């Protein structure tokens, strides 16, 4: 995994745990035949593809609100 891609992705997804989950899920999709959402002239590891997709804004995510207003 390239440090420069990791640092750029951490600017977009500031929670490292969330970033790990996003990259992991995207790598699984790519391994199952998903097409990369970015073009690259160099051969990249799937983790690097996922990181680039994230920091280039090609991947979106939603964090569910843990407190939806209901009383516990």
Protein Blocks (a to p, Z undefined) as FASTA:
>chain_A
ZZklmmmmmmmmmclklmmmmmmmmmmmmmnopacfbdcfbdcdfklmmmmmmmnopacc
ddddfbgoiaZZ
